[in-house]
Amino acid sequence: MQTRALGRSDLAVSAIGLGCMGMSDFYGPAGETESIAVLHRALDLGIDFFDTADMYGPFKNELLVGRALRDRRDQAVIATKFAIQRGEDGSFVGISGRPDYVRSACEASLKRLGIDTIDLYYQHRVDPQTPIEETVGAMSRLVEQGKVRFLGLSEAAPETLRRACAVHPIAALQTEYSLWSRDPDEEILPTCRELGIGFVAYSPLGRGMLAGKFRSPGDFKEGDWRPSGPRFQGDNLQKNLALVERIEALAHEHGCTAAQLCLAWVLHRGEEIVTIPGTTKVARLEQNAAAGEIELTPQQMAALDEIAPRGIAAGERYNEQGMASVDG
């Protein structure tokens, strides 16, 4: 597995990491034993970048990741996030970037993960009520105290990134990016390159859609939130399935799966990009890891750009409330 540095920081991670959210929340039930097997197999494959957050579960995912990686801590780069507040019952309380909350959230995450230092600590969503300078200032003090090594932001706008970097170096920006979510191409990616910020692409497989995992509303497990998303509903779903079929046809020509082709496309978009596909299956993990070895020619990249230009997806990537939480 190739490694890439996150921007101008000294933090190097596997080009393909592992998003752990689906092991505990949002995509329906997942077995803990199999999830831990996935985490261990990831390390065996050279995947060392693990992404979690306090709100996944809520709180359960950090506990799971901590248990699974405790005996192999020196092999793992652990990233977690704060800001989206949830109650013990799973209810969404709000978004906070207040300095006092930054401190308390970090302490709680360290305890759940069972570690002394978080490798990469993100603000999960920007708090519109708290100046980014105050939030990043509090995060920088965590670095000074040795509780955090590097700082990141998630779904932050270019101007927010500039203001944050004026307070403390930002190692990574995490944002959704895939063949059906290409908005970062316009401003976000150029800003990251200018400022020396690594780019972490989440949902590179369109929440499983681009991998050909879903064909109808009946394919989702009970408790899966995806059917409530605009891209998985009605006419939008049918239009997006047509895109998936075109990707699958191109993948067949290349001798790989649609998922592997999508991951290879993300990695070929720039050396500053790493990606964190999620899975709860060892076989899927192994397929995803193999995508790091796929070489795409300029002609193949152009073919993908032609069938999946910016704005190709039908429907917003989140519902109205979810999109309102995206900085911009």
N, C-alpha and C positions, 0 to 999 in steps of 0.2 A: 504494500500500500504506500503510495507516494504521500509525502507530507508537504504542507504549505505553511508559510508564515502568515499570521494574521496582520496584515498591513505592515507598518514599520516597527511593530512590537517584536519582542523576543519570544513570543509565544508561537510555537509551531505545532500543528495538529495534523491528523490524517485528513487527506482531501475529502474523503467520505467519512462522516461521523455517524452518530446514531441518535436520532430523536426519540426520546423515551416516553413522551406524553401518552401515546396510545396504550401503553402498558398499564395505565391506571385510570384513564378518563377519556371521555368524549367519543370514543369509537366502539363502545359496547364492552362487554366482559372480556377480560384477558386473563389467562392463567399465570399465576405468579411463578410457578416452577419453570414454565417454558420461557417466561420473560427473563428470568435470571440466566437460563441457558443461553438465550440470545446475547445478553450482556457479556457472558464469559466467552462465547464463541467470537464475538466482535474483537475482543482483545487478542484472541488466537490468530485472527485474520489481519492484525495490524491496525485495526480501528481503535483509536485511543481517545476520541473526542465524543463526550457524552453530554447530551443536552436535556436538562430537566427544568422545573420551576416550582416554586412553592404552591402555586395555585392548581397544579395538576393533581387531581384526586378529590378534594384539595389535600395537600400535604403528603398523601400516600406515596407519590412518585419519588420524592426525595428520600423517603425511608427505604423504598425498594432499591433505588440506585445505590444508596449508602451501604445497605446490606450486601448487595451483589459485588461491589467493588472494594469492600473493606480490606480483603486479604491481598488485593492487587493494586492498592492505591498508587504505588509508584509508577504504574503503567498507564494510568488514566488521567486525562485532562477533563475535569468536571466543571461544567458551566451550569449555572442556575440563574433564576430571575426573580425579581420582586416587583411590586407595584399594583398588580391586579389583586384586590383584596376579596377573599371569599370566607364565608362562615364555615363552621364545622359541618353544617348541613348541606354544604355545596352552593349556597346562595351567593350571588355576586353582590358585594358591598360597595365597591367603588374602585377608584384608582388613586394611589397616593405616592408622591415623591417627596413628602415632607422629610426633612433631615432626621427627626426623631424616629420616624417609621423606617427609614433606610437602615438605621442602626439596629432596631429591634428585629426587623425582618432578616437581616444578615445573621444575627445571633441565633434565631430560630432555625434558619437553614443549616447553619454549621452543626447544630445539635442533631437535626434530623439526619443529615448526611453522615454524621459521625466522623467529621474531619476537622482539622485545625485551620485550614485555609481553602477558600474557594478559588479555583484557578481563573475563572472568568465570570464576573458578576454583572448581569444586565439589568437595566431598568426595562421591564417588560412592555410597558406602555408609558408614554409621556403624560405626566400630570399637568393638565392645562392650568391648574390653580397654583402650582408651585413653579417658580422660575427654574429653568434647567440648571442654571448656575448653582442654585442652592442644593439641588439634588445631587449633582455631580460633585459638588464640594463635599457633601457628606460621604459620598462613595469614595472620594480620594482619601479621606481620613481613614477609611477602612483599609486602604492599601498601606498607609503609613503605619497602621497598627498591626500589619501582617495578617489580617483576616481575609484579605482578598489580594490576588496577584495582578489581575488586569480587569479593566472596565469595558463594558459594552452597553449599547442601547438597542432597542428593538422597535421597529416601525417608527423611526424618527425621521423628520423632514430634513432637507439639506441645511436650512438655517439653524435648526436645533443642533445639528451635528457641529456646525461651526462654533456656536456658542459654547457647546459642551467641551470641545477641544481647546478652547481658550482657558478652561479651568484645569483640565487634566487630560492627558493623552487617552484617546478612545481606541481600543484595540480592534473592536469589531462592531459592525452593525448587523443585526439579524432582521431579515425581511423576507416575506414570501416571494419566491422567484422560481419560475418554471416556464415551460412552453406555453402555458395558458395564463401566466401572471408575469407579464414582461414590463410593467410600469417602471421598475427601477432603471431600465435602460435609459430613460429620458434624462433624469436628474440625479437620482440616488447613486448609481454606480459611478458616474463621472465625479461626483462630489467625494465619494470614498477614495477614488484614485488620487484625487487632488490632495486630500488631507492625510493620505497614508493609513486609511482605515480598512481592515479586512472586512470582507462581505460574507456573511453566513446565510446561505439560502435555505429557508425552511419550506416544507411542503413542495419539494422539487418534483413530486409525482402527482401533484394536484389532488392531494389527500386520497391517493389510490386510484383516482379516476384515469389518469394518463397511463397507468400500468395495465389498463383493461380489466380492472378488478370488478367493476360494476357495469351492469347492462340494463338494470331496471330497478325501480324503488324497492322491489322485494328482495334485493341482494344485500340489504343492510341488516345488521344485527339489531336486536332490541336494545334501546339505550344509545344508539349511534346518533350523534347530532347532525351528521352530514345531510340527511334528507331535508332538514330545515334550512339548509343553505341555498341561496338563489341558483347556483350552478347545477344543483342536483334535482331541480324541480321542473315538471311540465315540459314545455317546448325547449327550455334551456337545456335540459338533460339530453333531449334528442339531438339538438344541435351540437352539443359537446361530444356526444358519442360519435358523431360523424368525424370530428377532429381526431378522436382516439383511433378510429379505423384507418385514417390516413397515416398516423404515426406508426401503427402496427404494421402496415404494408411496407413502410420504409425500413422498419426494424427487421422485417423478414428478409428484405434484400441485403441487409448488412449482416445477417446471421446472428442476431441477438434479440433479446426481448425488448418490448416497448419501454419497460422500466429502465433497462440498461441504456437504451438510446437516449432517453430523457435525462438521465443522470450524466451521461457523457457530454451531452449538449451543455448542461449547466457548467461543468468543469472546463469546457473549451471556451467559455465566454470570457475567461480572464484568469490569470494566475493568482489574483488576490481573492478568488472565490473558493469557498469550501461549502459542502452541502451536508444536510443532516436528515436523510430519509429515515422514517420510522417503520418499524415492523415488530411483530410479536412472534415471528416464525423464523427458525434458523435457516431454512431453505431460502426464504426471501432475502435474509441478510446476506447469505453467501452470493446470491445472484447480484444484489446491489453492490457488494464489495468488488465483484468482478468488473463492474462498469468502469472502475478506475483504470483498467488496462485497455479500454477501447480507444482507438485513435480515429478521429473523424477528419476527413479531408475538407478543404475549403468548399468543395462542391457539395459534400454531404451537409455541411453546416448551412450552406445557401439553400439547399432543398428543404431543410427544416424551417429556416426563416420564412420560406415561401408558403409552406402549409400552415405555419403558426406565427403570423405576424402579431405585433402588439395590438391588443384589443380583440383577438380572435375569440376569446371565451365568451359565451353567452351568460350574462348575469354577473352581478358583483361577487367578489370572493367571500364576503360576509354579509349578513343581514344589515339592516339600517343601523341598529345599535352597535354592531361590531365595527362597521366602517367608521362610525362616529368616534371610536376610540383610537383610530389610526391618526397619528400626527401628520399635519399637512395642510 
